[in-house]
Amino acid sequence: MINKAYLNTVNDVANKIIDLKNKKKNIFCLVSGPQGSGKTTFASHIQSTLKKSKLKVLVLSIDNFYLSKKDRKKLSNKVSNLFLTRGVPGTHNLKLLKEVLKKFKLNKKNKYKLPFFSKGHDDILKSKFINLNFPYDVFILEGWCVGYQGSSKLRLNKSVNQMEKLLDKTLKWRNYVNQMSKKYENLIYKKSDFSIFLKIPSFKQVFYWRKKQEQQILKKLRMNDSQLKKFISFYQRITIDLLKDYKKGFNSYISIDNKHNFGKLKFIK
C-alpha cells in the first residue's frame, strides 16, 4: 500500500544507494520478493526518487530474461517437461543477463536492444525490444527468485506440493533448478553492491496478490484460478526457502503485512 510509511522506506533505500554511489562509479542493486509482493512497483518508485538526484537508473526484472517457448521446449526435452513452464532458475537467458551486467559494469556509452518477453503470450515477441542506453549510475534487478542461493539436498528430497510429488518423482526438475540457482548466484547476484528482500507473512499471500496482477493482463490472455494455482506451485519451493533463509543472502529486508503495508528498511549485514 502506497502511503507515507511506504514513501519513507523508498527514500531510505534511495539514500542508501546514493551513499554507496558516492564511493563507487555505479551501483548494482537487487530487489527480491515473492510474486505479488510489489517489488516491481517498489523498484519503480526507487528509480523515480533517484532520478531527482540526477542519477540515471536502469530497472529490469529477471522476467525480462525469460527463454523463448522454443528454448524452453528444448530444455524440457533434455531435462524435464516441467521446464515448459517459465519462472524458475534455468528458464532464463543467463548469457544475456551476464552481457547486460557486463555492459553496466564497464560504464561506457553503448546502445543495446534487449529482446522483449511478453507474459501474456508467454514468449519473446520478435517485433519488440527494450532499448538500453548505457552508461547508467544504478542498475536495479528485481525478481521473485533474485538473490536465491540454492537449497540443501535434504530439503530437495522432500516434495513441497502435489506438483512436485506427482510430476517430479525423479527430482530431475528440482535438482536442475537448484544447480542453476547456484550458477545465478555465482555469475550475477554475488556481484551486487546492495540487496533487499521483501518479506511477506507467508506463501499463502502469493495466490491472492498474484491474482491481482493477473487482472492487469488482457482478459483473453489471463489465467483462471485453477491455472494460477498450478502456475504458482512451480514457485513454492524457492519462495518458502527465501522466507526461511533471507538473512543469509541479503544485506537488508522490508517486512510487508497482510494488508500489503511496507515496514521500515532493516539492515542484516
BALOBA-1460 file (C-alpha; in Angstrom, 3 decimals):
// residues 269
<rec num="1" residu="m" x="0.000" y="0.000" z="0.000"/>
<rec num="2" residu="i" x="1.415" y="3.360" z="-1.040"/>
<rec num="3" residu="n" x="1.255" y="5.692" z="1.952"/>
<rec num="4" residu="k" x="3.623" y="7.923" z="3.925"/>
<rec num="5" residu="a" x="5.384" y="4.972" z="5.601"/>
<rec num="6" residu="y" x="5.911" y="3.318" z="2.197"/>
<rec num="7" residu="l" x="7.368" y="6.503" z="0.688"/>
<rec num="8" residu="n" x="9.665" y="6.928" z="3.710"/>
<rec num="9" residu="t" x="11.000" y="3.417" z="3.111"/>
<rec num="10" residu="v" x="11.532" y="4.224" z="-0.583"/>
<rec num="11" residu="n" x="13.530" y="7.304" z="0.489"/>
<rec num="12" residu="d" x="15.608" y="5.243" z="2.937"/>
<rec num="13" residu="v" x="16.540" y="2.805" z="0.173"/>
<rec num="14" residu="a" x="17.332" y="5.628" z="-2.254"/>
<rec num="15" residu="n" x="19.545" y="7.349" z="0.335"/>
<rec num="16" residu="k" x="21.435" y="4.106" z="0.963"/>
<rec num="17" residu="i" x="22.073" y="3.714" z="-2.782"/>
<rec num="18" residu="i" x="23.216" y="7.367" z="-3.018"/>
<rec num="19" residu="d" x="25.662" y="6.768" z="-0.146"/>
<rec num="20" residu="l" x="27.077" y="3.762" z="-1.983"/>
<rec num="21" residu="k" x="27.222" y="5.699" z="-5.248"/>
<rec num="22" residu="n" x="29.435" y="8.310" z="-3.603"/>
<rec num="23" residu="k" x="32.052" y="5.581" z="-3.156"/>
<rec num="24" residu="k" x="31.740" y="3.738" z="-6.493"/>
<rec num="25" residu="k" x="31.222" y="4.657" z="-10.156"/>
<rec num="26" residu="n" x="27.993" y="2.635" z="-10.384"/>
<rec num="27" residu="i" x="25.819" y="0.508" z="-8.123"/>
<rec num="28" residu="f" x="24.203" y="-2.861" z="-8.867"/>
<rec num="29" residu="c" x="21.208" y="-3.460" z="-6.595"/>
<rec num="30" residu="l" x="18.916" y="-6.478" z="-6.099"/>
<rec num="31" residu="v" x="15.260" y="-6.281" z="-5.061"/>
<rec num="32" residu="s" x="13.780" y="-9.686" z="-4.288"/>
<rec num="33" residu="g" x="10.308" y="-10.646" z="-3.159"/>
<rec num="34" residu="p" x="7.630" y="-13.301" z="-3.711"/>
<rec num="35" residu="q" x="5.118" y="-12.991" z="-6.535"/>
<rec num="36" residu="g" x="2.663" y="-10.164" z="-5.890"/>
<rec num="37" residu="s" x="4.752" y="-8.586" z="-3.113"/>
<rec num="38" residu="g" x="5.053" y="-5.309" z="-5.018"/>
<rec num="39" residu="k" x="8.733" y="-5.430" z="-5.957"/>
<rec num="40" residu="t" x="8.206" y="-4.051" z="-9.482"/>
<rec num="41" residu="t" x="6.282" y="-1.017" z="-8.215"/>
<rec num="42" residu="f" x="8.766" y="-0.584" z="-5.362"/>
<rec num="43" residu="a" x="11.749" y="-0.653" z="-7.745"/>
<rec num="44" residu="s" x="9.983" y="1.895" z="-9.959"/>
<rec num="45" residu="h" x="9.499" y="4.262" z="-7.005"/>
<rec num="46" residu="i" x="13.173" y="3.900" z="-6.052"/>
<rec num="47" residu="q" x="14.083" y="4.741" z="-9.655"/>
<rec num="48" residu="s" x="11.902" y="7.884" z="-9.623"/>
<rec num="49" residu="t" x="13.387" y="9.030" z="-6.319"/>
<rec num="50" residu="l" x="16.969" y="8.519" z="-7.523"/>
<rec num="51" residu="k" x="16.229" y="10.454" z="-10.710"/>
<rec num="52" residu="k" x="15.530" y="13.508" z="-8.531"/>
<rec num="53" residu="s" x="19.201" y="13.287" z="-7.508"/>
<rec num="54" residu="k" x="20.204" y="13.335" z="-11.195"/>
<rec num="55" residu="l" x="21.089" y="9.640" z="-11.252"/>
<rec num="56" residu="k" x="20.448" y="7.577" z="-14.364"/>
<rec num="57" residu="v" x="18.775" y="4.359" z="-13.261"/>
<rec num="58" residu="l" x="18.146" y="1.124" z="-15.145"/>
<rec num="59" residu="v" x="15.429" y="-1.120" z="-13.719"/>
<rec num="60" residu="l" x="14.969" y="-4.587" z="-15.178"/>
<rec num="61" residu="s" x="13.144" y="-7.664" z="-13.965"/>
<rec num="62" residu="i" x="14.609" y="-11.125" z="-14.182"/>
<rec num="63" residu="d" x="11.372" y="-11.768" z="-16.119"/>
<rec num="64" residu="n" x="12.869" y="-9.695" z="-18.957"/>
<rec num="65" residu="f" x="15.353" y="-12.520" z="-19.488"/>
<rec num="66" residu="y" x="12.994" y="-15.482" z="-19.884"/>
<rec num="67" residu="l" x="13.838" y="-18.036" z="-22.549"/>
<rec num="68" residu="s" x="11.557" y="-18.283" z="-25.570"/>
<rec num="69" residu="k" x="8.983" y="-21.075" z="-25.792"/>
<rec num="70" residu="k" x="11.216" y="-22.779" z="-28.334"/>
<rec num="71" residu="d" x="14.226" y="-22.778" z="-25.978"/>
<rec num="72" residu="r" x="12.119" y="-23.930" z="-23.019"/>
<rec num="73" residu="k" x="10.861" y="-26.769" z="-25.214"/>
<rec num="74" residu="k" x="14.474" y="-27.825" z="-25.862"/>
<rec num="75" residu="l" x="15.193" y="-27.720" z="-22.127"/>
<rec num="76" residu="s" x="12.061" y="-29.744" z="-21.376"/>
<rec num="77" residu="n" x="13.143" y="-32.449" z="-23.824"/>
<rec num="78" residu="k" x="16.614" y="-32.516" z="-22.304"/>
<rec num="79" residu="v" x="15.800" y="-32.439" z="-18.561"/>
<rec num="80" residu="s" x="12.106" y="-32.359" z="-17.588"/>
<rec num="81" residu="n" x="8.853" y="-31.323" z="-19.260"/>
<rec num="82" residu="l" x="8.194" y="-29.102" z="-16.224"/>
<rec num="83" residu="f" x="10.532" y="-26.567" z="-17.857"/>
<rec num="84" residu="l" x="7.803" y="-25.732" z="-20.353"/>
<rec num="85" residu="t" x="6.501" y="-23.506" z="-17.529"/>
<rec num="86" residu="r" x="8.531" y="-20.315" z="-17.144"/>
<rec num="87" residu="g" x="9.684" y="-18.932" z="-13.825"/>
<rec num="88" residu="v" x="12.321" y="-20.971" z="-12.042"/>
<rec num="89" residu="p" x="16.097" y="-20.609" z="-12.432"/>
<rec num="90" residu="g" x="17.027" y="-22.385" z="-15.635"/>
<rec num="91" residu="t" x="14.211" y="-20.769" z="-17.644"/>
<rec num="92" residu="h" x="16.128" y="-17.507" z="-18.107"/>
<rec num="93" residu="n" x="18.733" y="-16.493" z="-20.671"/>
<rec num="94" residu="l" x="21.647" y="-16.276" z="-18.241"/>
<rec num="95" residu="k" x="24.085" y="-15.428" z="-21.029"/>
<rec num="96" residu="l" x="22.016" y="-12.366" z="-21.921"/>
<rec num="97" residu="l" x="21.771" y="-11.245" z="-18.281"/>
<rec num="98" residu="k" x="25.537" y="-11.604" z="-17.894"/>
<rec num="99" residu="e" x="26.031" y="-9.488" z="-21.007"/>
<rec num="100" residu="v" x="23.779" y="-6.680" z="-19.736"/>
<rec num="101" residu="l" x="25.507" y="-6.697" z="-16.330"/>
<rec num="102" residu="k" x="28.914" y="-6.603" z="-18.009"/>
<rec num="103" residu="k" x="27.926" y="-3.586" z="-20.108"/>
<rec num="104" residu="f" x="26.635" y="-1.856" z="-16.969"/>
<rec num="105" residu="k" x="29.859" y="-2.522" z="-15.051"/>
<rec num="106" residu="l" x="32.003" y="-1.201" z="-17.956"/>
<rec num="107" residu="n" x="30.343" y="2.205" z="-17.511"/>
<rec num="108" residu="k" x="30.802" y="3.146" z="-21.181"/>
<rec num="109" residu="k" x="28.470" y="4.518" z="-23.854"/>
<rec num="110" residu="n" x="26.630" y="1.692" z="-25.553"/>
<rec num="111" residu="k" x="23.201" y="1.204" z="-27.130"/>
<rec num="112" residu="y" x="21.667" y="-2.215" z="-26.674"/>
<rec num="113" residu="k" x="18.406" y="-3.868" z="-27.766"/>
<rec num="114" residu="l" x="17.086" y="-6.321" z="-25.195"/>
<rec num="115" residu="p" x="14.557" y="-8.869" z="-26.548"/>
<rec num="116" residu="f" x="11.019" y="-8.285" z="-25.246"/>
<rec num="117" residu="f" x="9.309" y="-11.111" z="-23.361"/>
<rec num="118" residu="s" x="5.511" y="-10.917" z="-23.230"/>
<rec num="119" residu="k" x="3.959" y="-12.652" z="-20.205"/>
<rec num="120" residu="g" x="0.567" y="-12.649" z="-21.900"/>
<rec num="121" residu="h" x="1.971" y="-14.502" z="-24.914"/>
<rec num="122" residu="d" x="4.450" y="-16.436" z="-22.735"/>
<rec num="123" residu="d" x="7.085" y="-15.864" z="-25.389"/>
<rec num="124" residu="i" x="9.579" y="-13.404" z="-26.846"/>
<rec num="125" residu="l" x="7.991" y="-11.017" z="-29.324"/>
<rec num="126" residu="k" x="10.313" y="-10.591" z="-32.277"/>
<rec num="127" residu="s" x="8.733" y="-7.248" z="-33.180"/>
<rec num="128" residu="k" x="9.509" y="-5.545" z="-29.846"/>
<rec num="129" residu="f" x="12.662" y="-4.645" z="-27.895"/>
<rec num="130" residu="i" x="13.697" y="-2.802" z="-24.737"/>
<rec num="131" residu="n" x="16.177" y="-0.104" z="-25.724"/>
<rec num="132" residu="l" x="19.050" y="0.297" z="-23.256"/>
<rec num="133" residu="n" x="21.344" y="3.329" z="-23.388"/>
<rec num="134" residu="f" x="24.464" y="2.775" z="-21.308"/>
<rec num="135" residu="p" x="26.059" y="4.051" z="-19.110"/>
<rec num="136" residu="y" x="23.813" y="4.018" z="-16.042"/>
<rec num="137" residu="d" x="24.633" y="5.095" z="-12.487"/>
<rec num="138" residu="v" x="22.422" y="2.435" z="-10.905"/>
<rec num="139" residu="f" x="21.118" y="-0.929" z="-12.120"/>
<rec num="140" residu="i" x="18.241" y="-2.428" z="-10.126"/>
<rec num="141" residu="l" x="17.459" y="-6.060" z="-10.911"/>
<rec num="142" residu="e" x="14.194" y="-7.213" z="-9.379"/>
<rec num="143" residu="g" x="12.550" y="-10.620" z="-9.336"/>
<rec num="144" residu="w" x="10.883" y="-13.294" z="-7.264"/>
<rec num="145" residu="c" x="13.956" y="-15.567" z="-7.171"/>
<rec num="146" residu="v" x="16.627" y="-12.852" z="-7.310"/>
<rec num="147" residu="g" x="19.285" y="-13.463" z="-4.650"/>
<rec num="148" residu="y" x="18.382" y="-17.129" z="-4.181"/>
<rec num="149" residu="q" x="21.483" y="-19.225" z="-3.456"/>
<rec num="150" residu="g" x="20.071" y="-22.727" z="-3.765"/>
<rec num="151" residu="s" x="18.832" y="-25.352" z="-1.325"/>
<rec num="152" residu="s" x="20.220" y="-28.331" z="0.595"/>
<rec num="153" residu="k" x="19.888" y="-31.928" z="-0.638"/>
<rec num="154" residu="l" x="17.840" y="-32.709" z="2.463"/>
<rec num="155" residu="r" x="15.216" y="-30.128" z="1.513"/>
<rec num="156" residu="l" x="15.234" y="-31.140" z="-2.149"/>
<rec num="157" residu="n" x="14.397" y="-34.751" z="-1.275"/>
<rec num="158" residu="k" x="11.068" y="-33.724" z="0.273"/>
<rec num="159" residu="s" x="8.256" y="-32.587" z="-2.051"/>
<rec num="160" residu="v" x="6.644" y="-29.276" z="-1.059"/>
<rec num="161" residu="n" x="3.393" y="-29.796" z="-3.025"/>
<rec num="162" residu="q" x="1.428" y="-32.225" z="-5.215"/>
<rec num="163" residu="m" x="3.034" y="-30.911" z="-8.397"/>
<rec num="164" residu="e" x="6.494" y="-31.968" z="-7.218"/>
<rec num="165" residu="k" x="5.223" y="-35.216" z="-5.715"/>
<rec num="166" residu="l" x="3.429" y="-36.358" z="-8.882"/>
<rec num="167" residu="l" x="5.373" y="-34.716" z="-11.705"/>
<rec num="168" residu="d" x="8.944" y="-34.634" z="-10.359"/>
<rec num="169" residu="k" x="9.301" y="-38.102" z="-8.855"/>
<rec num="170" residu="t" x="12.889" y="-38.453" z="-10.091"/>
<rec num="171" residu="l" x="13.847" y="-34.985" z="-8.727"/>
<rec num="172" residu="k" x="15.331" y="-34.051" z="-12.130"/>
<rec num="173" residu="w" x="13.454" y="-30.757" z="-12.271"/>
<rec num="174" residu="r" x="14.221" y="-29.545" z="-8.740"/>
<rec num="175" residu="n" x="17.871" y="-30.681" z="-8.901"/>
<rec num="176" residu="y" x="18.445" y="-28.798" z="-12.156"/>
<rec num="177" residu="v" x="16.688" y="-25.704" z="-10.757"/>
<rec num="178" residu="n" x="18.945" y="-25.894" z="-7.718"/>
<rec num="179" residu="q" x="22.058" y="-26.276" z="-9.853"/>
<rec num="180" residu="m" x="21.072" y="-23.239" z="-11.924"/>
<rec num="181" residu="s" x="20.217" y="-21.221" z="-8.789"/>
<rec num="182" residu="k" x="23.812" y="-21.615" z="-7.636"/>
<rec num="183" residu="k" x="25.005" y="-20.576" z="-11.095"/>
<rec num="184" residu="y" x="22.863" y="-17.408" z="-10.987"/>
<rec num="185" residu="e" x="24.306" y="-16.623" z="-7.562"/>
<rec num="186" residu="n" x="27.932" y="-17.012" z="-8.679"/>
<rec num="187" residu="l" x="27.608" y="-15.213" z="-12.009"/>
<rec num="188" residu="i" x="25.131" y="-12.448" z="-11.125"/>
<rec num="189" residu="y" x="23.914" y="-11.996" z="-7.552"/>
<rec num="190" residu="k" x="27.265" y="-12.051" z="-5.751"/>
<rec num="191" residu="k" x="28.329" y="-9.064" z="-7.896"/>
<rec num="192" residu="s" x="25.644" y="-6.853" z="-6.342"/>
<rec num="193" residu="d" x="26.524" y="-3.905" z="-4.101"/>
<rec num="194" residu="f" x="23.260" y="-3.872" z="-2.167"/>
<rec num="195" residu="s" x="20.356" y="-6.326" z="-1.855"/>
<rec num="196" residu="i" x="16.851" y="-6.063" z="-0.388"/>
<rec num="197" residu="f" x="14.358" y="-8.816" z="0.395"/>
<rec num="198" residu="l" x="10.639" y="-8.057" z="0.653"/>
<rec num="199" residu="k" x="9.390" y="-10.362" z="3.397"/>
<rec num="200" residu="i" x="5.705" y="-11.319" z="3.216"/>
<rec num="201" residu="p" x="3.878" y="-13.092" z="6.104"/>
<rec num="202" residu="s" x="3.744" y="-16.492" z="4.332"/>
<rec num="203" residu="f" x="3.385" y="-18.246" z="0.978"/>
<rec num="204" residu="k" x="-0.423" y="-18.099" z="1.401"/>
<rec num="205" residu="q" x="-0.474" y="-14.447" z="0.277"/>
<rec num="206" residu="v" x="1.094" y="-15.287" z="-3.086"/>
<rec num="207" residu="f" x="-2.082" y="-16.584" z="-4.744"/>
<rec num="208" residu="y" x="-4.237" y="-13.590" z="-3.763"/>
<rec num="209" residu="w" x="-1.641" y="-10.971" z="-4.596"/>
<rec num="210" residu="r" x="-0.591" y="-12.690" z="-7.835"/>
<rec num="211" residu="k" x="-4.258" y="-12.874" z="-8.857"/>
<rec num="212" residu="k" x="-4.470" y="-9.082" z="-8.622"/>
<rec num="213" residu="q" x="-1.545" y="-8.839" z="-11.034"/>
<rec num="214" residu="e" x="-3.287" y="-11.197" z="-13.452"/>
<rec num="215" residu="q" x="-6.203" y="-8.743" z="-13.712"/>
<rec num="216" residu="q" x="-3.860" y="-6.274" z="-15.417"/>
<rec num="217" residu="i" x="-3.389" y="-8.657" z="-18.374"/>
<rec num="218" residu="l" x="-5.877" y="-8.745" z="-21.286"/>
<rec num="219" residu="k" x="-8.841" y="-10.935" z="-20.324"/>
<rec num="220" residu="k" x="-8.297" y="-13.439" z="-23.153"/>
<rec num="221" residu="l" x="-4.687" y="-13.962" z="-22.007"/>
<rec num="222" residu="r" x="-5.357" y="-14.265" z="-18.247"/>
<rec num="223" residu="m" x="-5.018" y="-17.445" z="-16.220"/>
<rec num="224" residu="n" x="-8.102" y="-18.653" z="-14.338"/>
<rec num="225" residu="d" x="-7.871" y="-19.627" z="-10.631"/>
<rec num="226" residu="s" x="-7.053" y="-23.265" z="-11.379"/>
<rec num="227" residu="q" x="-4.321" y="-22.341" z="-13.862"/>
<rec num="228" residu="l" x="-2.915" y="-19.747" z="-11.467"/>
<rec num="229" residu="k" x="-2.717" y="-22.210" z="-8.550"/>
<rec num="230" residu="k" x="-0.876" y="-24.685" z="-10.771"/>
<rec num="231" residu="f" x="1.436" y="-21.911" z="-12.000"/>
<rec num="232" residu="i" x="2.471" y="-20.675" z="-8.544"/>
<rec num="233" residu="s" x="3.139" y="-24.252" z="-7.373"/>
<rec num="234" residu="f" x="6.308" y="-24.024" z="-9.506"/>
<rec num="235" residu="y" x="7.388" y="-21.053" z="-7.361"/>
<rec num="236" residu="q" x="6.524" y="-22.511" z="-3.960"/>
<rec num="237" residu="r" x="9.794" y="-24.248" z="-3.064"/>
<rec num="238" residu="i" x="12.084" y="-21.289" z="-3.695"/>
<rec num="239" residu="t" x="9.661" y="-18.795" z="-2.126"/>
<rec num="240" residu="i" x="9.490" y="-20.827" z="1.093"/>
<rec num="241" residu="d" x="13.292" y="-21.222" z="1.125"/>
<rec num="242" residu="l" x="13.787" y="-17.473" z="0.733"/>
<rec num="243" residu="l" x="11.315" y="-16.699" z="3.518"/>
<rec num="244" residu="k" x="13.319" y="-19.019" z="5.782"/>
<rec num="245" residu="d" x="16.843" y="-18.046" z="4.713"/>
<rec num="246" residu="y" x="16.680" y="-14.404" z="3.570"/>
<rec num="247" residu="k" x="19.022" y="-13.254" z="6.344"/>
<rec num="248" residu="k" x="21.786" y="-15.423" z="4.851"/>
<rec num="249" residu="g" x="21.725" y="-13.912" z="1.378"/>
<rec num="250" residu="f" x="20.679" y="-10.267" z="1.630"/>
<rec num="251" residu="n" x="22.038" y="-7.011" z="3.056"/>
<rec num="252" residu="s" x="18.609" y="-5.819" z="4.166"/>
<rec num="253" residu="y" x="14.897" y="-6.619" z="4.294"/>
<rec num="254" residu="i" x="11.488" y="-4.948" z="4.493"/>
<rec num="255" residu="s" x="8.554" y="-6.674" z="6.182"/>
<rec num="256" residu="i" x="5.146" y="-6.479" z="4.475"/>
<rec num="257" residu="d" x="1.962" y="-7.196" z="6.432"/>
<rec num="258" residu="n" x="-1.270" y="-8.932" z="5.325"/>
<rec num="259" residu="k" x="-2.721" y="-5.624" z="4.115"/>
<rec num="260" residu="h" x="0.347" y="-5.014" z="1.930"/>
<rec num="261" residu="n" x="1.769" y="-2.270" z="4.161"/>
<rec num="262" residu="f" x="5.541" y="-1.894" z="3.897"/>
<rec num="263" residu="g" x="7.611" y="-1.657" z="7.078"/>
<rec num="264" residu="k" x="10.970" y="0.072" z="7.532"/>
<rec num="265" residu="l" x="14.217" y="-0.845" z="5.796"/>
<rec num="266" residu="k" x="16.218" y="-3.075" z="8.170"/>
<rec num="267" residu="f" x="19.868" y="-3.968" z="7.670"/>
<rec num="268" residu="i" x="21.196" y="-7.509" z="8.137"/>
<rec num="269" residu="k" x="24.885" y="-7.099" z="7.416"/>
